[in-house]
Amino acid sequence: MKRLDLTGYSKLFRGYTELRVQENRISGISMVNGDILGNSRSSASGVSARCYKSGAWGFASSPEIDSAAISHVISAASENALFLNSRENRGMADLPATSSTGEWDYSTKLAVKSQKDRVDFLKNIDNYINTNFSRLASRTVVMNGLDMEKQLLTSAGTKAFSLTPRSILYVVLSVDSDSGPVELYDVFGTLGQFEDNFTDPSLQYAKLDKLYEHLLRKAEGVFPRAGVSECILAPDLAGILAHEAIGHTTEADIVRGGSVAADYMNQEVASPLVTMVDFAHTALGKTCPVPVHVDDEGTRAEDVTIIENGILKGYMHNLESSLHFNAAPTGNARGYRFSDEPLIRMRNTAILPGQSNLDEMIESVEDGYYLMQSSNGEADSTSEFMFGVVMGYEIKNGKLGRAIKDTTISGVAFDMLKTVTALSDDMVWTSAGMCGKKQPIPVGMGGPAIKCRVNIGGK
C-alpha cells in the first residue's frame, strides 16, 4: 500500500475523529493428496473515518484511496455523528484524550519469495509426508498468509503506521481404523511473513513425524471415561480457555451487556496460582504473536492484567467503555477490514507460567488425562464453555497410557480455574486463530500446561 501523508486532512476534522487507511493482503495455497486445489492472492484496501458526538458515533468508508474519497468519508462520518446525536441526544461526556505516534513494521527483511517458491515449499512438505507416512488415507497441506497494513490519524494527535504479518502452515492427516477414518492436524507459523517462518521445509520434518506418531496412536485409541476427572491441559487448551471462556467475559462491552464478570471485580475467580494477562505487544521479554502498539482509536496499547493471583482485576477497554467505567483506556479497539468499525478485541491473551515441571505434573496424576490439542471451542458470557479435544492420552499411575479418541471438555471457567493445583514453568503461544466476534481478527493465545479438574465427555 502506498504510504500517504494524512496530516493535511486534520483540517477537515470537526470534533473527535479517527481516520484510517488500511490494506489487508491475503495469500493461500492448498494441496490435497498432492494436487493443488487452490493458489490465490488477494487484497482489500480503503479508507474509513469515525466521529463521535456526545455519545453518538458516525462512520463512513470507501474502497477508493484518493483525496476526494478521504475528504468525503471524513465529511460523511461527521454528518452521521451529528445526525444520530440529534436523534438520540445521549449527552455523554467527551472521550478520554489519548494519543501515540510511531511506526511498527514487522515485514520481512529477507528477499521476498515468489508464489512459485511457496508452491515448491508445499510440494516438498507434501512429498515428505507421502514418502514417509505409509498408512495415510489422506493428507492436506495448506499455507495461508495475512498482512495487515494500517495508517491512522486522529484528532487527539495520534499518527501511527503498522504492518503486522502472519504466515501459517496447516497439515491435516488421516488414517483408516476399524471404527472409521481418524484425523489429526497441526499448525506451524506465527508473526512474520513466509520468508521469516518457512526458510527450509526440512525444519518441519520432525514436527510432522510427531504428528504422524500421535495419529497412529489415536487410531488405536479409546474413549475417555465420562465425568469430572483430574486433567492436565496442554498450552493449546490453556490458550483457548483463556481466550474463549475468560477473555470474552472481560471485554468491557460484553461486561456492559451482562457478562458474569460484572459481578466479580476484585473477587476470587481462580486459584491463587492463576494470573492472566491480555498482552499488547511484548510478553516475558519477547514479541507477542499479534503485537499491537497503537489500537485503531489511536490509544497506546497497554497490557491488561485480567486475573492476578486468582482475583479478577481488570477489563479490556476502548475509549467509550473507559469513560463508562471511569477506567484508563487499554488500547483494545481493533477493526479487521478498512470498512469495519473498531471493537473491543483481545490481542494476546495468556495465563502466566507457574513453577512446576510438566513431567512431574503428569507423575502426580494417578488416574486422569493429558489433553493436548483442541479443535474448536465456544463459551458464553457466564464463562460456561465447551471445547473439542482431538488429541490426548490417559494418565495411569503417573504415566501416559493409551491415546484417546475425539472428545470434549466443558464447565464454567470461573469455577474450573479454582481447581487449578499446578502450572508448568513454560510458556507456549498459538497464533493461527481468528477470533470471530462480529468480525474476524487475528489473535494470540497462550499459556503453560494446567493441572485441574474438568468435566470430560465419554462415548
C-alpha positions as CSV (number, residue, x, y, z in Angstrom):
1,M,0.0,0.0,0.0
2,K,1.3,3.4,-0.9
3,R,2.2,5.5,2.2
4,L,0.2,8.7,2.4
5,D,0.7,11.9,4.4
6,L,-2.6,12.1,6.2
7,T,-1.7,15.1,8.3
8,G,-3.3,17.7,6.0
9,Y,-6.7,16.1,6.4
10,S,-6.9,17.1,10.1
11,K,-8.2,20.5,9.0
12,L,-11.4,18.7,7.9
13,F,-12.0,17.2,11.4
14,R,-14.9,18.5,13.3
15,G,-14.7,17.2,16.9
16,Y,-13.4,13.8,17.7
17,T,-12.3,12.0,14.5
18,E,-10.4,8.8,13.6
19,L,-9.1,8.5,10.0
20,R,-7.7,5.0,9.0
21,V,-6.3,3.9,5.7
22,Q,-5.8,0.1,5.6
23,E,-4.9,-2.8,3.3
24,N,-5.3,-6.5,4.0
25,R,-3.3,-8.8,1.7
26,I,-4.2,-12.5,1.8
27,S,-2.4,-15.4,0.1
28,G,-3.3,-19.0,0.2
29,I,-2.1,-22.3,-1.4
30,S,-3.8,-25.6,-0.7
31,M,-2.9,-29.2,-1.6
32,V,-4.9,-32.4,-1.1
33,N,-3.2,-35.7,-1.7
34,G,-0.6,-34.0,-3.8
35,D,-3.0,-32.0,-6.0
36,I,-3.0,-28.2,-5.9
37,L,-6.6,-27.2,-5.3
38,G,-6.1,-23.5,-4.5
39,N,-3.5,-20.9,-5.3
40,S,-4.6,-17.3,-4.7
41,R,-3.6,-13.9,-3.7
42,S,-6.0,-11.0,-2.9
43,S,-6.0,-7.6,-1.3
44,A,-8.7,-5.3,0.0
45,S,-8.0,-1.7,0.8
46,G,-9.7,1.5,1.5
47,V,-10.2,4.4,3.9
48,S,-12.6,4.9,6.8
49,A,-13.4,7.7,9.2
50,R,-15.3,7.6,12.5
51,C,-16.5,10.6,14.5
52,Y,-18.0,11.0,18.0
53,K,-20.6,13.5,19.2
54,S,-21.9,13.3,22.8
55,G,-22.3,9.5,22.8
56,A,-23.3,9.1,19.1
57,W,-20.9,7.6,16.5
58,G,-20.8,8.3,12.8
59,F,-18.9,6.1,10.5
60,A,-18.2,6.1,6.7
61,S,-15.8,4.2,4.4
62,S,-14.7,4.0,0.8
63,P,-12.6,1.5,-1.2
64,E,-11.1,4.4,-3.1
65,I,-8.0,6.0,-1.5
66,D,-7.6,9.4,-3.1
67,S,-8.0,13.0,-1.8
68,A,-11.7,13.2,-2.8
69,A,-12.6,9.9,-1.2
70,I,-10.7,10.7,2.0
71,S,-12.4,14.1,2.3
72,H,-15.8,12.5,1.6
73,V,-15.6,9.9,4.3
74,I,-14.5,12.4,6.9
75,S,-17.4,14.7,6.0
76,A,-19.9,11.8,5.9
77,A,-18.8,10.3,9.2
78,S,-19.1,13.7,10.9
79,E,-22.6,14.3,9.4
80,N,-23.7,10.8,10.5
81,A,-22.5,11.6,14.1
82,L,-24.3,14.9,14.2
83,F,-27.5,13.4,12.8
84,L,-27.5,10.4,15.3
85,N,-26.8,12.8,18.1
86,S,-29.7,15.0,17.1
87,R,-32.0,11.9,17.4
88,E,-30.5,10.1,20.4
89,N,-29.4,13.1,22.5
90,R,-27.3,11.0,24.9
91,G,-25.5,14.0,26.3
92,M,-22.4,11.9,27.2
93,A,-19.1,13.5,28.1
94,D,-16.1,13.8,25.8
95,L,-14.0,10.7,25.3
96,P,-10.6,10.5,27.1
97,A,-7.9,12.2,25.1
98,T,-5.2,9.7,24.2
99,S,-2.6,9.8,21.5
100,S,0.5,8.0,20.4
101,T,2.9,8.4,17.5
102,G,5.1,5.7,15.9
103,E,5.8,3.2,13.2
104,W,5.8,-0.6,13.7
105,D,6.8,-2.6,10.6
106,Y,7.1,-6.3,11.1
107,S,7.5,-7.1,7.3
108,T,10.4,-9.4,6.3
109,K,13.9,-8.0,5.9
110,L,14.8,-11.0,3.7
111,A,14.5,-11.4,0.0
112,V,10.8,-11.9,-0.9
113,K,10.0,-15.3,-2.3
114,S,7.8,-15.8,-5.4
115,Q,4.4,-17.6,-5.3
116,K,6.2,-20.5,-7.2
117,D,8.8,-20.7,-4.3
118,R,5.9,-21.1,-1.9
119,V,4.2,-23.8,-4.0
120,D,7.6,-25.6,-4.2
121,F,7.8,-25.4,-0.4
122,L,4.4,-27.1,0.0
123,K,5.2,-29.7,-2.6
124,N,8.3,-30.6,-0.6
125,I,6.3,-30.9,2.6
126,D,3.7,-33.0,0.8
127,N,6.3,-35.3,-0.8
128,Y,7.9,-35.9,2.6
129,I,4.6,-36.8,4.1
130,N,3.7,-39.1,1.2
131,T,7.1,-40.8,1.1
132,N,7.4,-41.4,4.9
133,F,3.9,-42.0,6.2
134,S,2.8,-45.2,4.7
135,R,-0.5,-45.7,6.4
136,L,-2.1,-42.5,5.5
137,A,-5.6,-42.4,3.9
138,S,-5.4,-38.7,3.0
139,R,-3.2,-35.6,3.5
140,T,-3.9,-31.9,3.3
141,V,-1.3,-29.2,3.3
142,V,-2.3,-25.5,3.4
143,M,-0.3,-22.3,3.5
144,N,-2.0,-19.0,4.5
145,G,-0.6,-15.5,4.8
146,L,-2.2,-12.3,6.0
147,D,-0.5,-8.9,6.0
148,M,-2.5,-6.1,7.8
149,E,-1.2,-2.6,7.0
150,K,-2.7,0.4,8.6
151,Q,-2.2,4.2,8.7
152,L,-4.0,6.1,11.4
153,L,-4.6,9.8,12.2
154,T,-6.8,11.1,15.0
155,S,-8.0,14.5,16.2
156,A,-6.3,13.7,19.6
157,G,-2.9,13.7,17.9
158,T,-2.2,10.1,17.0
159,K,-0.2,9.5,13.9
160,A,0.7,5.8,13.5
161,F,1.7,3.2,11.0
162,S,1.7,-0.6,11.4
163,L,2.3,-3.6,9.2
164,T,1.6,-6.9,11.0
165,P,2.0,-10.1,9.0
166,R,1.2,-13.7,9.9
167,S,2.1,-16.8,7.9
168,I,0.7,-20.2,8.8
169,L,1.1,-23.8,7.6
170,Y,-1.7,-26.3,8.3
171,V,-1.2,-30.0,7.9
172,V,-4.1,-32.4,8.3
173,L,-3.5,-36.2,8.2
174,S,-5.9,-39.1,8.3
175,V,-5.8,-42.9,8.5
176,D,-8.4,-45.6,8.4
177,S,-9.2,-47.6,11.5
178,D,-11.6,-50.3,12.5
179,S,-14.1,-47.6,13.7
180,G,-13.6,-45.4,10.6
181,P,-11.4,-42.6,9.5
182,V,-9.2,-40.9,12.2
183,E,-7.9,-37.4,11.6
184,L,-5.3,-35.2,13.3
185,Y,-3.9,-31.8,12.4
186,D,-1.1,-29.4,13.5
187,V,-0.4,-25.8,12.8
188,F,3.0,-24.2,12.3
189,G,3.9,-20.5,11.9
190,T,3.4,-17.2,13.7
191,L,4.1,-13.5,13.4
192,G,6.1,-12.8,10.3
193,Q,5.9,-13.4,6.5
194,F,6.7,-16.6,4.6
195,E,10.3,-15.8,4.3
196,D,10.7,-15.4,8.1
197,N,8.8,-18.6,9.2
198,F,9.5,-21.1,6.4
199,T,13.1,-20.8,5.3
200,D,13.7,-24.6,4.9
201,P,11.0,-27.3,4.6
202,S,13.3,-29.8,6.4
203,L,12.9,-27.8,9.6
204,Q,9.3,-29.1,9.7
205,Y,10.1,-32.8,9.3
206,A,10.5,-33.6,13.0
207,K,7.2,-31.9,13.8
208,L,5.5,-33.9,11.0
209,D,6.9,-37.1,12.3
210,K,5.5,-36.4,15.8
211,L,2.1,-35.6,14.3
212,Y,2.0,-38.9,12.4
213,E,3.1,-40.8,15.6
214,H,0.2,-39.2,17.5
215,L,-2.2,-40.0,14.7
216,L,-1.3,-43.7,14.7
217,R,-1.7,-43.9,18.4
218,K,-5.0,-42.1,18.2
219,A,-6.2,-44.7,15.6
220,E,-5.8,-47.3,18.3
221,G,-7.2,-45.1,21.0
222,V,-10.0,-45.5,23.5
223,F,-12.9,-43.3,24.6
224,P,-12.3,-41.4,27.8
225,R,-14.4,-42.1,30.9
226,A,-17.2,-39.5,31.1
227,G,-17.3,-37.3,34.1
228,V,-15.1,-35.0,36.1
229,S,-11.5,-36.1,36.1
230,E,-8.1,-34.8,37.1
231,C,-6.6,-33.5,33.9
232,I,-3.6,-31.7,32.6
233,L,-4.5,-29.2,29.8
234,A,-1.6,-28.6,27.5
235,P,-0.9,-25.0,26.5
236,D,-3.1,-25.2,23.4
237,L,-6.1,-25.8,25.6
238,A,-5.0,-23.4,28.2
239,G,-4.8,-20.7,25.5
240,I,-8.3,-21.3,24.1
241,L,-9.7,-21.4,27.7
242,A,-8.1,-18.1,28.5
243,H,-9.4,-16.6,25.2
244,E,-12.9,-18.0,24.9
245,A,-14.1,-18.6,28.4
246,I,-12.4,-15.8,30.4
247,G,-11.2,-13.2,27.8
248,H,-14.6,-12.6,26.2
249,T,-16.4,-12.3,29.5
250,T,-13.9,-9.5,30.5
251,E,-14.2,-7.4,27.3
252,A,-15.8,-4.2,28.7
253,D,-18.6,-4.1,26.0
254,I,-19.5,-7.7,27.0
255,V,-19.4,-6.7,30.7
256,R,-21.8,-3.9,29.9
257,G,-24.0,-6.3,28.1
258,G,-24.4,-8.6,31.2
259,S,-21.3,-10.7,31.5
260,V,-20.9,-12.5,34.7
261,A,-17.6,-10.7,35.2
262,A,-19.6,-7.6,36.0
263,D,-20.3,-9.1,39.4
264,Y,-16.8,-10.5,40.1
265,M,-14.4,-7.5,40.1
266,N,-11.9,-7.8,43.0
267,Q,-13.3,-11.2,43.9
268,E,-11.7,-14.6,43.8
269,V,-12.4,-16.3,40.4
270,A,-9.5,-18.7,40.2
271,S,-6.8,-20.5,42.2
272,P,-4.2,-18.1,43.7
273,L,-1.7,-19.8,41.2
274,V,-3.6,-18.2,38.3
275,T,-2.6,-14.8,36.8
276,M,-3.9,-14.0,33.3
277,V,-2.9,-11.1,31.1
278,D,-4.0,-9.7,27.7
279,F,-0.6,-8.6,26.4
280,A,-0.4,-5.7,24.0
281,H,2.8,-6.5,22.1
282,T,5.5,-7.9,24.4
283,A,5.3,-10.8,26.9
284,L,8.1,-12.1,29.2
285,G,10.6,-10.2,27.1
286,K,9.5,-11.5,23.7
287,T,7.4,-10.0,20.9
288,C,3.8,-11.4,21.0
289,P,2.3,-13.3,18.0
290,V,-0.1,-10.3,17.3
291,P,1.8,-7.2,18.5
292,V,-0.5,-4.1,18.9
293,H,1.3,-0.9,19.8
294,V,-1.5,1.5,19.0
295,D,-5.1,0.5,18.5
296,D,-7.5,1.7,15.9
297,E,-8.8,4.5,18.1
298,G,-5.2,5.9,18.5
299,T,-4.7,4.7,22.0
300,R,-1.3,3.4,23.1
301,A,-1.8,-0.3,23.8
302,E,-1.2,-1.4,27.3
303,D,-1.2,-4.8,29.0
304,V,-4.3,-5.7,30.9
305,T,-4.0,-7.9,34.0
306,I,-7.3,-9.6,34.0
307,I,-6.7,-12.0,36.9
308,E,-4.0,-11.5,39.4
309,N,-3.3,-14.3,41.9
310,G,-6.8,-15.6,41.4
311,I,-8.5,-12.2,41.8
312,L,-10.4,-10.6,38.9
313,K,-8.6,-7.2,38.5
314,G,-9.3,-5.7,35.1
315,Y,-11.4,-5.4,31.9
316,M,-10.3,-4.7,28.4
317,H,-11.4,-1.3,27.2
318,N,-11.9,1.0,24.3
319,L,-12.4,4.8,24.8
320,E,-16.1,4.7,25.3
321,S,-16.0,1.8,27.8
322,S,-13.2,3.5,29.7
323,L,-15.4,6.6,30.0
324,H,-18.3,4.4,31.2
325,F,-16.2,2.6,33.8
326,N,-14.1,5.6,34.8
327,A,-11.0,3.5,33.9
328,A,-7.9,4.0,31.8
329,P,-8.3,3.1,28.1
330,T,-6.2,0.0,27.3
331,G,-5.9,0.1,23.5
332,N,-8.1,-3.0,22.8
333,A,-10.1,-1.4,19.9
334,R,-9.4,-3.1,16.6
335,G,-11.1,-3.4,13.2
336,Y,-10.3,-6.2,10.7
337,R,-11.1,-4.5,7.4
338,F,-10.9,-0.9,6.4
339,S,-14.8,-0.9,6.4
340,D,-15.1,-2.3,9.9
341,E,-15.6,-0.1,13.0
342,P,-13.1,-0.9,15.8
343,L,-14.5,-3.2,18.5
344,I,-13.0,-4.2,21.8
345,R,-10.9,-7.2,20.9
346,M,-8.3,-9.3,22.7
347,R,-4.7,-9.2,21.4
348,N,-2.5,-11.9,23.1
349,T,-4.3,-13.5,26.0
350,A,-2.5,-15.9,28.2
351,I,-2.3,-17.5,31.7
352,L,1.2,-16.9,33.0
353,P,3.6,-19.8,33.7
354,G,4.0,-21.3,37.1
355,Q,6.8,-23.2,38.8
356,S,6.1,-26.8,38.1
357,N,7.7,-29.2,35.7
358,L,5.3,-30.8,33.2
359,D,6.8,-34.3,33.7
360,E,6.3,-34.0,37.4
361,M,2.8,-32.8,36.9
362,I,2.0,-35.9,34.9
363,E,3.7,-38.1,37.5
364,S,1.4,-36.6,40.2
365,V,-1.8,-37.8,38.5
366,E,-3.0,-41.3,39.5
367,D,-5.9,-41.6,37.1
368,G,-6.7,-38.9,34.7
369,Y,-5.9,-37.4,31.2
370,Y,-3.4,-35.3,29.4
371,L,-5.3,-33.3,26.9
372,M,-3.1,-31.8,24.2
373,Q,-5.0,-30.2,21.3
374,S,-8.4,-28.6,20.7
375,S,-10.4,-28.5,17.6
376,N,-12.8,-25.6,18.3
377,G,-14.5,-24.1,21.2
378,E,-17.3,-21.8,22.4
379,A,-18.2,-20.0,25.6
380,D,-20.9,-17.6,26.7
381,S,-21.0,-14.6,28.9
382,T,-21.4,-16.8,32.0
383,S,-18.0,-18.3,31.3
384,E,-19.6,-21.6,30.6
385,F,-17.6,-23.4,27.9
386,M,-17.3,-26.5,25.7
387,F,-14.2,-27.3,23.7
388,G,-13.4,-30.1,21.4
389,V,-10.4,-32.2,22.1
390,V,-8.7,-34.1,19.2
391,M,-5.6,-35.3,20.9
392,G,-4.9,-36.6,24.4
393,Y,-3.7,-39.5,26.5
394,E,-4.8,-41.4,29.5
395,I,-2.6,-40.9,32.6
396,K,-2.4,-44.1,34.8
397,N,-0.2,-44.2,37.9
398,G,1.7,-41.1,36.8
399,K,2.5,-42.3,33.3
400,L,1.0,-41.6,29.9
401,G,-1.1,-44.5,28.6
402,R,-3.3,-45.1,25.6
403,A,-4.4,-42.3,23.3
404,I,-8.0,-41.2,23.5
405,K,-10.5,-40.6,20.7
406,D,-12.1,-37.2,20.0
407,T,-13.9,-35.8,23.0
408,T,-15.0,-32.6,24.7
409,I,-14.4,-30.8,27.9
410,S,-17.0,-28.5,29.4
411,G,-17.7,-26.5,32.5
412,V,-17.8,-23.0,34.0
413,A,-14.4,-21.4,33.6
414,F,-14.5,-19.3,36.8
415,D,-15.3,-22.5,38.7
416,M,-12.9,-24.7,36.9
417,L,-10.0,-22.3,37.4
418,K,-10.5,-22.6,41.2
419,T,-9.4,-26.3,40.9
420,V,-6.0,-25.5,39.4
421,T,-3.2,-27.0,41.5
422,A,-0.2,-26.6,39.3
423,L,1.0,-24.6,36.3
424,S,4.0,-25.7,34.2
425,D,7.0,-23.4,34.0
426,D,7.0,-22.9,30.2
427,M,5.0,-20.5,28.0
428,V,3.7,-21.6,24.6
429,W,1.9,-19.4,22.1
430,T,-0.5,-20.3,19.3
431,S,-1.3,-17.8,16.7
432,A,-3.3,-19.4,13.9
433,G,-6.6,-18.4,15.4
434,M,-9.1,-15.8,14.1
435,C,-11.5,-14.5,16.8
436,G,-15.0,-14.2,15.4
437,K,-16.6,-11.5,17.5
438,K,-18.8,-9.9,14.8
439,Q,-15.8,-9.6,12.5
440,P,-12.7,-11.8,12.3
441,I,-9.4,-10.6,13.8
442,P,-6.0,-12.3,14.3
443,V,-5.3,-13.1,18.0
444,G,-2.6,-14.8,20.0
445,M,-3.4,-17.3,22.7
446,G,-1.0,-18.9,25.1
447,G,-0.1,-20.3,28.5
448,P,1.5,-23.1,30.4
449,A,0.1,-26.6,31.0
450,I,-2.6,-26.5,33.7
451,K,-3.4,-29.2,36.2
452,C,-7.1,-29.0,37.2
453,R,-10.3,-30.9,37.4
454,V,-12.7,-30.7,34.4
455,N,-15.7,-32.5,33.0
456,I,-14.7,-34.7,30.1
457,G,-17.0,-36.3,27.6
458,G,-17.1,-40.1,27.0
459,K,-18.6,-42.4,24.4
